[in-house]
Amino acid sequence: MVIAPLDANTMAKISCGLCDNLLTCTIRAWDVKKPLLFCPAMNTFMWEHPITSVQVKQLIHMGYTHIPPIKKTLACGTQVLVQWQRFQLLSLMSRIIYKGHLIKLTRMFLNKGFIQGGTKHT
């Protein structure tokens, strides 16, 4: 399962085990042997709050895979979080995990190939 974007409120609920909507109930019932990737999406102040790092660590401890946002510096010098530059990675990972070909992906990257539409290109 890929959760993207994962807002601060839902991340807090999941990290504490709350299940009050369809997503959080599904995650609570999720087979922990199966992969779950999460991509947080929130403003910079929320992301840099100490509670957020505790919640991210808790989700990682539960066996989930964290795909962090990217920090980008604007021309004015302000740093902002950019969540969706990783969309292609999320799309690729969800297809790979869905098809159960994670080992094949590793081999293809080692051979400097890539996957697009379920086929191998070198």
PDB file as gemmi writes it, atoms N, CA and C in Angstrom:
CRYST1    1.000    1.000    1.000  90.00  90.00  90.00 P 1                      
ATOM      1  N   MET A   1       0.848  -1.166   0.000  1.00  0.00           N  
ATOM      2  CA  MET A   1       0.000   0.000   0.000  1.00  0.00           C  
ATOM      3  C   MET A   1       0.896   1.232   0.000  1.00  0.00           C  
ATOM      4  N   VAL A   2       0.491   2.225  -0.735  1.00  0.00           N  
ATOM      5  CA  VAL A   2       1.192   3.509  -0.763  1.00  0.00           C  
ATOM      6  C   VAL A   2       0.221   4.574  -0.275  1.00  0.00           C  
ATOM      7  N   ILE A   3       0.621   5.309   0.750  1.00  0.00           N  
ATOM      8  CA  ILE A   3      -0.208   6.395   1.273  1.00  0.00           C  
ATOM      9  C   ILE A   3       0.468   7.700   0.883  1.00  0.00           C  
ATOM     10  N   ALA A   4      -0.120   8.382  -0.074  1.00  0.00           N  
ATOM     11  CA  ALA A   4       0.443   9.638  -0.553  1.00  0.00           C  
ATOM     12  C   ALA A   4      -0.687  10.523  -1.068  1.00  0.00           C  
ATOM     13  N   PRO A   5      -0.801  11.714  -0.612  1.00  0.00           N  
ATOM     14  CA  PRO A   5      -0.026  12.321   0.458  1.00  0.00           C  
ATOM     15  C   PRO A   5      -0.567  11.894   1.827  1.00  0.00           C  
ATOM     16  N   LEU A   6       0.297  11.869   2.814  1.00  0.00           N  
ATOM     17  CA  LEU A   6      -0.098  11.566   4.188  1.00  0.00           C  
ATOM     18  C   LEU A   6      -0.015  12.858   4.985  1.00  0.00           C  
ATOM     19  N   ASP A   7      -1.189  13.388   5.358  1.00  0.00           N  
ATOM     20  CA  ASP A   7      -1.212  14.655   6.088  1.00  0.00           C  
ATOM     21  C   ASP A   7      -0.856  14.434   7.558  1.00  0.00           C  
ATOM     22  N   ALA A   8      -0.562  15.515   8.260  1.00  0.00           N  
ATOM     23  CA  ALA A   8      -0.118  15.449   9.654  1.00  0.00           C  
ATOM     24  C   ALA A   8      -1.175  14.813  10.552  1.00  0.00           C  
ATOM     25  N   ASN A   9      -2.430  15.123  10.337  1.00  0.00           N  
ATOM     26  CA  ASN A   9      -3.503  14.585  11.165  1.00  0.00           C  
ATOM     27  C   ASN A   9      -3.596  13.067  11.029  1.00  0.00           C  
ATOM     28  N   THR A  10      -3.589  12.583   9.801  1.00  0.00           N  
ATOM     29  CA  THR A  10      -3.696  11.140   9.575  1.00  0.00           C  
ATOM     30  C   THR A  10      -2.442  10.425  10.059  1.00  0.00           C  
ATOM     31  N   MET A  11      -1.279  11.033   9.881  1.00  0.00           N  
ATOM     32  CA  MET A  11      -0.049  10.419  10.375  1.00  0.00           C  
ATOM     33  C   MET A  11      -0.101  10.270  11.895  1.00  0.00           C  
ATOM     34  N   ALA A  12      -0.625  11.277  12.580  1.00  0.00           N  
ATOM     35  CA  ALA A  12      -0.756  11.205  14.036  1.00  0.00           C  
ATOM     36  C   ALA A  12      -1.702  10.074  14.437  1.00  0.00           C  
ATOM     37  N   LYS A  13      -2.805   9.946  13.730  1.00  0.00           N  
ATOM     38  CA  LYS A  13      -3.764   8.880  14.031  1.00  0.00           C  
ATOM     39  C   LYS A  13      -3.144   7.502  13.842  1.00  0.00           C  
ATOM     40  N   ILE A  14      -2.463   7.305  12.718  1.00  0.00           N  
ATOM     41  CA  ILE A  14      -1.870   6.000  12.414  1.00  0.00           C  
ATOM     42  C   ILE A  14      -0.793   5.653  13.432  1.00  0.00           C  
ATOM     43  N   SER A  15       0.053   6.624  13.773  1.00  0.00           N  
ATOM     44  CA  SER A  15       1.153   6.348  14.703  1.00  0.00           C  
ATOM     45  C   SER A  15       0.649   5.999  16.104  1.00  0.00           C  
ATOM     46  N   CYS A  16      -0.562   6.455  16.443  1.00  0.00           N  
ATOM     47  CA  CYS A  16      -1.150   6.144  17.757  1.00  0.00           C  
ATOM     48  C   CYS A  16      -2.122   4.969  17.702  1.00  0.00           C  
ATOM     49  N   GLY A  17      -2.381   4.453  16.518  1.00  0.00           N  
ATOM     50  CA  GLY A  17      -3.277   3.312  16.393  1.00  0.00           C  
ATOM     51  C   GLY A  17      -4.751   3.659  16.329  1.00  0.00           C  
ATOM     52  N   LEU A  18      -5.075   4.933  16.152  1.00  0.00           N  
ATOM     53  CA  LEU A  18      -6.484   5.318  16.046  1.00  0.00           C  
ATOM     54  C   LEU A  18      -7.044   4.865  14.708  1.00  0.00           C  
ATOM     55  N   CYS A  19      -8.306   4.491  14.709  1.00  0.00           N  
ATOM     56  CA  CYS A  19      -8.933   4.092  13.440  1.00  0.00           C  
ATOM     57  C   CYS A  19     -10.370   4.599  13.435  1.00  0.00           C  
ATOM     58  N   ASP A  20     -10.548   5.802  12.910  1.00  0.00           N  
ATOM     59  CA  ASP A  20     -11.864   6.427  12.894  1.00  0.00           C  
ATOM     60  C   ASP A  20     -12.360   6.762  11.489  1.00  0.00           C  
ATOM     61  N   ASN A  21     -11.661   6.270  10.459  1.00  0.00           N  
ATOM     62  CA  ASN A  21     -12.132   6.451   9.088  1.00  0.00           C  
ATOM     63  C   ASN A  21     -11.672   5.254   8.261  1.00  0.00           C  
ATOM     64  N   LEU A  22     -12.049   5.212   7.018  1.00  0.00           N  
ATOM     65  CA  LEU A  22     -11.751   4.049   6.183  1.00  0.00           C  
ATOM     66  C   LEU A  22     -10.247   3.800   6.054  1.00  0.00           C  
ATOM     67  N   LEU A  23      -9.464   4.847   5.822  1.00  0.00           N  
ATOM     68  CA  LEU A  23      -8.020   4.671   5.655  1.00  0.00           C  
ATOM     69  C   LEU A  23      -7.367   4.152   6.930  1.00  0.00           C  
ATOM     70  N   THR A  24      -7.641   4.799   8.053  1.00  0.00           N  
ATOM     71  CA  THR A  24      -6.982   4.384   9.295  1.00  0.00           C  
ATOM     72  C   THR A  24      -7.439   2.996   9.741  1.00  0.00           C  
ATOM     73  N   CYS A  25      -8.687   2.641   9.487  1.00  0.00           N  
ATOM     74  CA  CYS A  25      -9.161   1.278   9.796  1.00  0.00           C  
ATOM     75  C   CYS A  25      -8.465   0.252   8.906  1.00  0.00           C  
ATOM     76  N   THR A  26      -8.291   0.585   7.633  1.00  0.00           N  
ATOM     77  CA  THR A  26      -7.610  -0.326   6.701  1.00  0.00           C  
ATOM     78  C   THR A  26      -6.169  -0.543   7.134  1.00  0.00           C  
ATOM     79  N   ILE A  27      -5.502   0.528   7.523  1.00  0.00           N  
ATOM     80  CA  ILE A  27      -4.110   0.412   7.957  1.00  0.00           C  
ATOM     81  C   ILE A  27      -4.017  -0.384   9.256  1.00  0.00           C  
ATOM     82  N   ARG A  28      -4.962  -0.181  10.157  1.00  0.00           N  
ATOM     83  CA  ARG A  28      -4.957  -0.930  11.425  1.00  0.00           C  
ATOM     84  C   ARG A  28      -5.116  -2.426  11.173  1.00  0.00           C  
ATOM     85  N   ALA A  29      -5.846  -2.785  10.114  1.00  0.00           N  
ATOM     86  CA  ALA A  29      -6.060  -4.193   9.778  1.00  0.00           C  
ATOM     87  C   ALA A  29      -5.027  -4.715   8.778  1.00  0.00           C  
ATOM     88  N   TRP A  30      -4.096  -3.863   8.357  1.00  0.00           N  
ATOM     89  CA  TRP A  30      -3.110  -4.219   7.336  1.00  0.00           C  
ATOM     90  C   TRP A  30      -2.177  -5.318   7.834  1.00  0.00           C  
ATOM     91  N   ASP A  31      -1.889  -6.281   6.968  1.00  0.00           N  
ATOM     92  CA  ASP A  31      -0.936  -7.345   7.275  1.00  0.00           C  
ATOM     93  C   ASP A  31       0.463  -6.735   7.309  1.00  0.00           C  
ATOM     94  N   VAL A  32       1.083  -6.720   8.477  1.00  0.00           N  
ATOM     95  CA  VAL A  32       2.379  -6.049   8.625  1.00  0.00           C  
ATOM     96  C   VAL A  32       3.493  -6.745   7.850  1.00  0.00           C  
ATOM     97  N   LYS A  33       3.231  -7.927   7.332  1.00  0.00           N  
ATOM     98  CA  LYS A  33       4.220  -8.613   6.496  1.00  0.00           C  
ATOM     99  C   LYS A  33       4.231  -8.044   5.080  1.00  0.00           C  
ATOM    100  N   LYS A  34       3.187  -7.292   4.738  1.00  0.00           N  
ATOM    101  CA  LYS A  34       3.101  -6.679   3.413  1.00  0.00           C  
ATOM    102  C   LYS A  34       3.647  -5.254   3.483  1.00  0.00           C  
ATOM    103  N   PRO A  35       4.258  -4.786   2.390  1.00  0.00           N  
ATOM    104  CA  PRO A  35       4.857  -3.443   2.414  1.00  0.00           C  
ATOM    105  C   PRO A  35       3.820  -2.328   2.473  1.00  0.00           C  
ATOM    106  N   LEU A  36       4.188  -1.281   3.177  1.00  0.00           N  
ATOM    107  CA  LEU A  36       3.380  -0.074   3.247  1.00  0.00           C  
ATOM    108  C   LEU A  36       4.343   1.108   3.170  1.00  0.00           C  
ATOM    109  N   LEU A  37       4.152   1.962   2.181  1.00  0.00           N  
ATOM    110  CA  LEU A  37       4.984   3.149   1.992  1.00  0.00           C  
ATOM    111  C   LEU A  37       4.162   4.379   2.328  1.00  0.00           C  
ATOM    112  N   PHE A  38       4.770   5.346   3.018  1.00  0.00           N  
ATOM    113  CA  PHE A  38       4.047   6.579   3.317  1.00  0.00           C  
ATOM    114  C   PHE A  38       4.888   7.790   2.932  1.00  0.00           C  
ATOM    115  N   CYS A  39       4.204   8.787   2.373  1.00  0.00           N  
ATOM    116  CA  CYS A  39       4.852  10.000   1.888  1.00  0.00           C  
ATOM    117  C   CYS A  39       4.181  11.204   2.555  1.00  0.00           C  
ATOM    118  N   PRO A  40       4.767  11.701   3.654  1.00  0.00           N  
ATOM    119  CA  PRO A  40       4.164  12.832   4.359  1.00  0.00           C  
ATOM    120  C   PRO A  40       4.081  14.087   3.492  1.00  0.00           C  
ATOM    121  N   ALA A  41       3.004  14.819   3.685  1.00  0.00           N  
ATOM    122  CA  ALA A  41       2.799  16.074   2.956  1.00  0.00           C  
ATOM    123  C   ALA A  41       2.180  17.084   3.917  1.00  0.00           C  
ATOM    124  N   MET A  42       2.966  18.067   4.287  1.00  0.00           N  
ATOM    125  CA  MET A  42       2.487  19.094   5.211  1.00  0.00           C  
ATOM    126  C   MET A  42       3.367  20.324   5.053  1.00  0.00           C  
ATOM    127  N   ASN A  43       2.959  21.410   5.679  1.00  0.00           N  
ATOM    128  CA  ASN A  43       3.790  22.610   5.541  1.00  0.00           C  
ATOM    129  C   ASN A  43       5.088  22.454   6.337  1.00  0.00           C  
ATOM    130  N   THR A  44       6.041  23.318   6.066  1.00  0.00           N  
ATOM    131  CA  THR A  44       7.377  23.210   6.648  1.00  0.00           C  
ATOM    132  C   THR A  44       7.356  23.277   8.173  1.00  0.00           C  
ATOM    133  N   PHE A  45       6.525  24.155   8.746  1.00  0.00           N  
ATOM    134  CA  PHE A  45       6.464  24.271  10.208  1.00  0.00           C  
ATOM    135  C   PHE A  45       5.958  22.979  10.843  1.00  0.00           C  
ATOM    136  N   MET A  46       4.954  22.371  10.238  1.00  0.00           N  
ATOM    137  CA  MET A  46       4.451  21.093  10.752  1.00  0.00           C  
ATOM    138  C   MET A  46       5.518  20.012  10.625  1.00  0.00           C  
ATOM    139  N   TRP A  47       6.192  19.963   9.469  1.00  0.00           N  
ATOM    140  CA  TRP A  47       7.205  18.937   9.224  1.00  0.00           C  
ATOM    141  C   TRP A  47       8.358  19.043  10.221  1.00  0.00           C  
ATOM    142  N   GLU A  48       8.760  20.249  10.568  1.00  0.00           N  
ATOM    143  CA  GLU A  48       9.909  20.441  11.449  1.00  0.00           C  
ATOM    144  C   GLU A  48       9.558  20.389  12.934  1.00  0.00           C  
ATOM    145  N   HIS A  49       8.289  20.193  13.261  1.00  0.00           N  
ATOM    146  CA  HIS A  49       7.874  20.092  14.665  1.00  0.00           C  
ATOM    147  C   HIS A  49       8.384  18.781  15.262  1.00  0.00           C  
ATOM    148  N   PRO A  50       8.848  18.791  16.512  1.00  0.00           N  
ATOM    149  CA  PRO A  50       9.381  17.575  17.139  1.00  0.00           C  
ATOM    150  C   PRO A  50       8.403  16.396  17.171  1.00  0.00           C  
ATOM    151  N   ILE A  51       7.119  16.676  17.289  1.00  0.00           N  
ATOM    152  CA  ILE A  51       6.130  15.589  17.311  1.00  0.00           C  
ATOM    153  C   ILE A  51       6.161  14.812  15.999  1.00  0.00           C  
ATOM    154  N   THR A  52       6.364  15.514  14.892  1.00  0.00           N  
ATOM    155  CA  THR A  52       6.378  14.850  13.586  1.00  0.00           C  
ATOM    156  C   THR A  52       7.495  13.823  13.508  1.00  0.00           C  
ATOM    157  N   SER A  53       8.676  14.172  13.988  1.00  0.00           N  
ATOM    158  CA  SER A  53       9.782  13.205  13.923  1.00  0.00           C  
ATOM    159  C   SER A  53       9.505  11.985  14.794  1.00  0.00           C  
ATOM    160  N   VAL A  54       8.835  12.171  15.929  1.00  0.00           N  
ATOM    161  CA  VAL A  54       8.454  11.038  16.784  1.00  0.00           C  
ATOM    162  C   VAL A  54       7.468  10.135  16.043  1.00  0.00           C  
ATOM    163  N   GLN A  55       6.502  10.745  15.368  1.00  0.00           N  
ATOM    164  CA  GLN A  55       5.501   9.962  14.641  1.00  0.00           C  
ATOM    165  C   GLN A  55       6.117   9.216  13.463  1.00  0.00           C  
ATOM    166  N   VAL A  56       7.026   9.854  12.737  1.00  0.00           N  
ATOM    167  CA  VAL A  56       7.700   9.185  11.616  1.00  0.00           C  
ATOM    168  C   VAL A  56       8.501   7.995  12.137  1.00  0.00           C  
ATOM    169  N   LYS A  57       9.228   8.188  13.234  1.00  0.00           N  
ATOM    170  CA  LYS A  57      10.004   7.088  13.825  1.00  0.00           C  
ATOM    171  C   LYS A  57       9.096   5.937  14.252  1.00  0.00           C  
ATOM    172  N   GLN A  58       7.925   6.268  14.790  1.00  0.00           N  
ATOM    173  CA  GLN A  58       6.976   5.232  15.206  1.00  0.00           C  
ATOM    174  C   GLN A  58       6.495   4.423  14.002  1.00  0.00           C  
ATOM    175  N   LEU A  59       6.174   5.089  12.913  1.00  0.00           N  
ATOM    176  CA  LEU A  59       5.720   4.384  11.710  1.00  0.00           C  
ATOM    177  C   LEU A  59       6.834   3.511  11.137  1.00  0.00           C  
ATOM    178  N   ILE A  60       8.058   4.004  11.149  1.00  0.00           N  
ATOM    179  CA  ILE A  60       9.193   3.204  10.678  1.00  0.00           C  
ATOM    180  C   ILE A  60       9.383   1.993  11.590  1.00  0.00           C  
ATOM    181  N   HIS A  61       9.251   2.207  12.904  1.00  0.00           N  
ATOM    182  CA  HIS A  61       9.366   1.108  13.873  1.00  0.00           C  
ATOM    183  C   HIS A  61       8.298   0.037  13.624  1.00  0.00           C  
ATOM    184  N   MET A  62       7.141   0.462  13.130  1.00  0.00           N  
ATOM    185  CA  MET A  62       6.058  -0.478  12.826  1.00  0.00           C  
ATOM    186  C   MET A  62       6.315  -1.236  11.528  1.00  0.00           C  
ATOM    187  N   GLY A  63       7.391  -0.891  10.835  1.00  0.00           N  
ATOM    188  CA  GLY A  63       7.754  -1.613   9.623  1.00  0.00           C  
ATOM    189  C   GLY A  63       7.369  -0.922   8.333  1.00  0.00           C  
ATOM    190  N   TYR A  64       6.858   0.296   8.418  1.00  0.00           N  
ATOM    191  CA  TYR A  64       6.461   1.026   7.223  1.00  0.00           C  
ATOM    192  C   TYR A  64       7.675   1.719   6.609  1.00  0.00           C  
ATOM    193  N   THR A  65       7.618   1.959   5.305  1.00  0.00           N  
ATOM    194  CA  THR A  65       8.713   2.599   4.587  1.00  0.00           C  
ATOM    195  C   THR A  65       8.409   4.079   4.396  1.00  0.00           C  
ATOM    196  N   HIS A  66       9.341   4.923   4.833  1.00  0.00           N  
ATOM    197  CA  HIS A  66       9.170   6.374   4.759  1.00  0.00           C  
ATOM    198  C   HIS A  66       9.790   6.910   3.475  1.00  0.00           C  
ATOM    199  N   ILE A  67       9.007   7.640   2.707  1.00  0.00           N  
ATOM    200  CA  ILE A  67       9.519   8.361   1.543  1.00  0.00           C  
ATOM    201  C   ILE A  67       9.431   9.840   1.905  1.00  0.00           C  
ATOM    202  N   PRO A  68      10.555  10.424   2.341  1.00  0.00           N  
ATOM    203  CA  PRO A  68      10.517  11.792   2.861  1.00  0.00           C  
ATOM    204  C   PRO A  68      10.332  12.834   1.772  1.00  0.00           C  
ATOM    205  N   PRO A  69       9.780  13.994   2.162  1.00  0.00           N  
ATOM    206  CA  PRO A  69       9.682  15.098   1.205  1.00  0.00           C  
ATOM    207  C   PRO A  69      11.070  15.660   0.918  1.00  0.00           C  
ATOM    208  N   ILE A  70      11.174  16.383  -0.163  1.00  0.00           N  
ATOM    209  CA  ILE A  70      12.434  16.989  -0.579  1.00  0.00           C  
ATOM    210  C   ILE A  70      12.407  18.462  -0.181  1.00  0.00           C  
ATOM    211  N   LYS A  71      13.490  18.949   0.397  1.00  0.00           N  
ATOM    212  CA  LYS A  71      13.597  20.383   0.690  1.00  0.00           C  
ATOM    213  C   LYS A  71      14.196  21.078  -0.515  1.00  0.00           C  
ATOM    214  N   LYS A  72      13.593  22.193  -0.875  1.00  0.00           N  
ATOM    215  CA  LYS A  72      14.062  22.966  -2.015  1.00  0.00           C  
ATOM    216  C   LYS A  72      14.218  24.421  -1.572  1.00  0.00           C  
ATOM    217  N   THR A  73      15.290  25.065  -1.999  1.00  0.00           N  
ATOM    218  CA  THR A  73      15.510  26.471  -1.669  1.00  0.00           C  
ATOM    219  C   THR A  73      15.013  27.337  -2.822  1.00  0.00           C  
ATOM    220  N   LEU A  74      14.132  28.283  -2.487  1.00  0.00           N  
ATOM    221  CA  LEU A  74      13.597  29.203  -3.487  1.00  0.00           C  
ATOM    222  C   LEU A  74      14.616  30.310  -3.761  1.00  0.00           C  
ATOM    223  N   ALA A  75      14.372  31.080  -4.797  1.00  0.00           N  
ATOM    224  CA  ALA A  75      15.281  32.168  -5.175  1.00  0.00           C  
ATOM    225  C   ALA A  75      15.442  33.182  -4.046  1.00  0.00           C  
ATOM    226  N   CYS A  76      14.400  33.352  -3.238  1.00  0.00           N  
ATOM    227  CA  CYS A  76      14.457  34.311  -2.129  1.00  0.00           C  
ATOM    228  C   CYS A  76      15.220  33.758  -0.926  1.00  0.00           C  
ATOM    229  N   GLY A  77      15.620  32.491  -0.982  1.00  0.00           N  
ATOM    230  CA  GLY A  77      16.376  31.896   0.111  1.00  0.00           C  
ATOM    231  C   GLY A  77      15.545  31.069   1.071  1.00  0.00           C  
ATOM    232  N   THR A  78      14.235  31.123   0.931  1.00  0.00           N  
ATOM    233  CA  THR A  78      13.349  30.349   1.791  1.00  0.00           C  
ATOM    234  C   THR A  78      13.365  28.884   1.379  1.00  0.00           C  
ATOM    235  N   GLN A  79      13.400  27.997   2.375  1.00  0.00           N  
ATOM    236  CA  GLN A  79      13.325  26.571   2.076  1.00  0.00           C  
ATOM    237  C   GLN A  79      11.883  26.109   2.214  1.00  0.00           C  
ATOM    238  N   VAL A  80      11.444  25.321   1.255  1.00  0.00           N  
ATOM    239  CA  VAL A  80      10.094  24.759   1.286  1.00  0.00           C  
ATOM    240  C   VAL A  80      10.188  23.256   1.051  1.00  0.00           C  
ATOM    241  N   LEU A  81       9.152  22.555   1.474  1.00  0.00           N  
ATOM    242  CA  LEU A  81       9.076  21.120   1.229  1.00  0.00           C  
ATOM    243  C   LEU A  81       8.338  20.867  -0.068  1.00  0.00           C  
ATOM    244  N   VAL A  82       8.859  19.986  -0.874  1.00  0.00           N  
ATOM    245  CA  VAL A  82       8.222  19.617  -2.137  1.00  0.00           C  
ATOM    246  C   VAL A  82       7.911  18.129  -2.063  1.00  0.00           C  
ATOM    247  N   GLN A  83       6.643  17.768  -1.991  1.00  0.00           N  
ATOM    248  CA  GLN A  83       6.276  16.375  -1.820  1.00  0.00           C  
ATOM    249  C   GLN A  83       6.202  15.604  -3.124  1.00  0.00           C  
ATOM    250  N   TRP A  84       5.767  16.222  -4.182  1.00  0.00           N  
ATOM    251  CA  TRP A  84       5.380  15.454  -5.360  1.00  0.00           C  
ATOM    252  C   TRP A  84       6.469  15.262  -6.387  1.00  0.00           C  
ATOM    253  N   GLN A  85       7.707  15.676  -6.113  1.00  0.00           N  
ATOM    254  CA  GLN A  85       8.775  15.329  -7.042  1.00  0.00           C  
ATOM    255  C   GLN A  85       9.063  13.838  -6.982  1.00  0.00           C  
ATOM    256  N   ARG A  86       8.578  13.190  -5.971  1.00  0.00           N  
ATOM    257  CA  ARG A  86       8.792  11.752  -5.827  1.00  0.00           C  
ATOM    258  C   ARG A  86       7.618  10.952  -6.382  1.00  0.00           C  
ATOM    259  N   PHE A  87       6.716  11.597  -7.106  1.00  0.00           N  
ATOM    260  CA  PHE A  87       5.547  10.892  -7.626  1.00  0.00           C  
ATOM    261  C   PHE A  87       5.941   9.723  -8.517  1.00  0.00           C  
ATOM    262  N   GLN A  88       6.932   9.932  -9.374  1.00  0.00           N  
ATOM    263  CA  GLN A  88       7.342   8.841 -10.257  1.00  0.00           C  
ATOM    264  C   GLN A  88       7.888   7.670  -9.455  1.00  0.00           C  
ATOM    265  N   LEU A  89       8.652   7.953  -8.396  1.00  0.00           N  
ATOM    266  CA  LEU A  89       9.159   6.884  -7.540  1.00  0.00           C  
ATOM    267  C   LEU A  89       8.009   6.149  -6.870  1.00  0.00           C  
ATOM    268  N   LEU A  90       7.034   6.891  -6.361  1.00  0.00           N  
ATOM    269  CA  LEU A  90       5.877   6.258  -5.731  1.00  0.00           C  
ATOM    270  C   LEU A  90       5.126   5.385  -6.719  1.00  0.00           C  
ATOM    271  N   SER A  91       4.921   5.904  -7.913  1.00  0.00           N  
ATOM    272  CA  SER A  91       4.215   5.147  -8.939  1.00  0.00           C  
ATOM    273  C   SER A  91       4.956   3.865  -9.271  1.00  0.00           C  
ATOM    274  N   LEU A  92       6.255   3.978  -9.453  1.00  0.00           N  
ATOM    275  CA  LEU A  92       7.072   2.814  -9.770  1.00  0.00           C  
ATOM    276  C   LEU A  92       7.057   1.810  -8.626  1.00  0.00           C  
ATOM    277  N   MET A  93       7.260   2.278  -7.394  1.00  0.00           N  
ATOM    278  CA  MET A  93       7.287   1.376  -6.244  1.00  0.00           C  
ATOM    279  C   MET A  93       5.951   0.673  -6.061  1.00  0.00           C  
ATOM    280  N   SER A  94       4.845   1.392  -6.243  1.00  0.00           N  
ATOM    281  CA  SER A  94       3.544   0.752  -6.066  1.00  0.00           C  
ATOM    282  C   SER A  94       3.307  -0.315  -7.120  1.00  0.00           C  
ATOM    283  N   ARG A  95       3.743  -0.059  -8.358  1.00  0.00           N  
ATOM    284  CA  ARG A  95       3.601  -1.086  -9.397  1.00  0.00           C  
ATOM    285  C   ARG A  95       4.473  -2.293  -9.093  1.00  0.00           C  
ATOM    286  N   ILE A  96       5.693  -2.049  -8.648  1.00  0.00           N  
ATOM    287  CA  ILE A  96       6.614  -3.143  -8.348  1.00  0.00           C  
ATOM    288  C   ILE A  96       6.088  -3.968  -7.184  1.00  0.00           C  
ATOM    289  N   ILE A  97       5.682  -3.302  -6.119  1.00  0.00           N  
ATOM    290  CA  ILE A  97       5.194  -4.021  -4.949  1.00  0.00           C  
ATOM    291  C   ILE A  97       3.919  -4.778  -5.291  1.00  0.00           C  
ATOM    292  N   TYR A  98       3.028  -4.132  -6.056  1.00  0.00           N  
ATOM    293  CA  TYR A  98       1.777  -4.779  -6.433  1.00  0.00           C  
ATOM    294  C   TYR A  98       2.046  -6.067  -7.197  1.00  0.00           C  
ATOM    295  N   LYS A  99       2.998  -6.032  -8.076  1.00  0.00           N  
ATOM    296  CA  LYS A  99       3.303  -7.208  -8.887  1.00  0.00           C  
ATOM    297  C   LYS A  99       4.264  -8.162  -8.187  1.00  0.00           C  
ATOM    298  N   GLY A 100       4.823  -7.744  -7.062  1.00  0.00           N  
ATOM    299  CA  GLY A 100       5.713  -8.607  -6.305  1.00  0.00           C  
ATOM    300  C   GLY A 100       7.054  -8.844  -6.965  1.00  0.00           C  
ATOM    301  N   HIS A 101       7.570  -7.831  -7.666  1.00  0.00           N  
ATOM    302  CA  HIS A 101       8.817  -7.995  -8.410  1.00  0.00           C  
ATOM    303  C   HIS A 101       9.945  -7.136  -7.843  1.00  0.00           C  
ATOM    304  N   LEU A 102      10.030  -7.000  -6.544  1.00  0.00           N  
ATOM    305  CA  LEU A 102      11.051  -6.145  -5.953  1.00  0.00           C  
ATOM    306  C   LEU A 102      12.455  -6.653  -6.266  1.00  0.00           C  
ATOM    307  N   ILE A 103      12.640  -7.956  -6.273  1.00  0.00           N  
ATOM    308  CA  ILE A 103      13.958  -8.520  -6.595  1.00  0.00           C  
ATOM    309  C   ILE A 103      14.319  -8.215  -8.042  1.00  0.00           C  
ATOM    310  N   LYS A 104      13.351  -8.333  -8.942  1.00  0.00           N  
ATOM    311  CA  LYS A 104      13.607  -8.024 -10.348  1.00  0.00           C  
ATOM    312  C   LYS A 104      14.011  -6.563 -10.509  1.00  0.00           C  
ATOM    313  N   LEU A 105      13.362  -5.672  -9.756  1.00  0.00           N  
ATOM    314  CA  LEU A 105      13.699  -4.251  -9.828  1.00  0.00           C  
ATOM    315  C   LEU A 105      15.151  -4.029  -9.415  1.00  0.00           C  
ATOM    316  N   THR A 106      15.566  -4.665  -8.331  1.00  0.00           N  
ATOM    317  CA  THR A 106      16.948  -4.517  -7.869  1.00  0.00           C  
ATOM    318  C   THR A 106      17.922  -4.974  -8.943  1.00  0.00           C  
ATOM    319  N   ARG A 107      17.639  -6.111  -9.551  1.00  0.00           N  
ATOM    320  CA  ARG A 107      18.521  -6.615 -10.607  1.00  0.00           C  
ATOM    321  C   ARG A 107      18.566  -5.656 -11.790  1.00  0.00           C  
ATOM    322  N   MET A 108      17.425  -5.096 -12.152  1.00  0.00           N  
ATOM    323  CA  MET A 108      17.385  -4.183 -13.293  1.00  0.00           C  
ATOM    324  C   MET A 108      18.183  -2.917 -13.007  1.00  0.00           C  
ATOM    325  N   PHE A 109      18.060  -2.391 -11.770  1.00  0.00           N  
ATOM    326  CA  PHE A 109      18.841  -1.211 -11.426  1.00  0.00           C  
ATOM    327  C   PHE A 109      20.326  -1.536 -11.402  1.00  0.00           C  
ATOM    328  N   LEU A 110      20.669  -2.726 -10.940  1.00  0.00           N  
ATOM    329  CA  LEU A 110      22.076  -3.124 -10.938  1.00  0.00           C  
ATOM    330  C   LEU A 110      22.614  -3.233 -12.359  1.00  0.00           C  
ATOM    331  N   ASN A 111      21.750  -3.631 -13.283  1.00  0.00           N  
ATOM    332  CA  ASN A 111      22.149  -3.738 -14.688  1.00  0.00           C  
ATOM    333  C   ASN A 111      21.941  -2.424 -15.433  1.00  0.00           C  
ATOM    334  N   LYS A 112      21.615  -1.361 -14.685  1.00  0.00           N  
ATOM    335  CA  LYS A 112      21.383  -0.023 -15.236  1.00  0.00           C  
ATOM    336  C   LYS A 112      20.221   0.010 -16.216  1.00  0.00           C  
ATOM    337  N   GLY A 113      19.219  -0.777 -15.924  1.00  0.00           N  
ATOM    338  CA  GLY A 113      17.985  -0.742 -16.698  1.00  0.00           C  
ATOM    339  C   GLY A 113      16.916  -0.075 -15.852  1.00  0.00           C  
ATOM    340  N   PHE A 114      15.748   0.075 -16.397  1.00  0.00           N  
ATOM    341  CA  PHE A 114      14.642   0.619 -15.627  1.00  0.00           C  
ATOM    342  C   PHE A 114      13.349   0.000 -16.129  1.00  0.00           C  
ATOM    343  N   ILE A 115      12.278   0.203 -15.367  1.00  0.00           N  
ATOM    344  CA  ILE A 115      10.981  -0.369 -15.710  1.00  0.00           C  
ATOM    345  C   ILE A 115      10.048   0.755 -16.121  1.00  0.00           C  
ATOM    346  N   GLN A 116       9.307   0.527 -17.172  1.00  0.00           N  
ATOM    347  CA  GLN A 116       8.298   1.488 -17.587  1.00  0.00           C  
ATOM    348  C   GLN A 116       7.154   0.696 -18.185  1.00  0.00           C  
ATOM    349  N   GLY A 117       5.994   0.835 -17.613  1.00  0.00           N  
ATOM    350  CA  GLY A 117       4.834   0.111 -18.118  1.00  0.00           C  
ATOM    351  C   GLY A 117       4.975  -1.400 -18.002  1.00  0.00           C  
ATOM    352  N   GLY A 118       5.758  -1.854 -17.029  1.00  0.00           N  
ATOM    353  CA  GLY A 118       5.891  -3.280 -16.789  1.00  0.00           C  
ATOM    354  C   GLY A 118       6.889  -3.982 -17.691  1.00  0.00           C  
ATOM    355  N   THR A 119       7.625  -3.230 -18.507  1.00  0.00           N  
ATOM    356  CA  THR A 119       8.624  -3.854 -19.377  1.00  0.00           C  
ATOM    357  C   THR A 119       9.998  -3.335 -19.017  1.00  0.00           C  
ATOM    358  N   LYS A 120      11.023  -4.067 -19.395  1.00  0.00           N  
ATOM    359  CA  LYS A 120      12.392  -3.667 -19.080  1.00  0.00           C  
ATOM    360  C   LYS A 120      13.004  -2.960 -20.285  1.00  0.00           C  
ATOM    361  N   HIS A 121      13.627  -1.819 -20.017  1.00  0.00           N  
ATOM    362  CA  HIS A 121      14.341  -1.065 -21.044  1.00  0.00           C  
ATOM    363  C   HIS A 121      15.759  -0.848 -20.548  1.00  0.00           C  
ATOM    364  N   THR A 122      16.748  -0.978 -21.422  1.00  0.00           N  
ATOM    365  CA  THR A 122      18.127  -0.713 -21.009  1.00  0.00           C  
ATOM    366  C   THR A 122      18.721   0.383 -21.865  1.00  0.00           C  
TER     367      THR A 122                                                      
END                                                                             
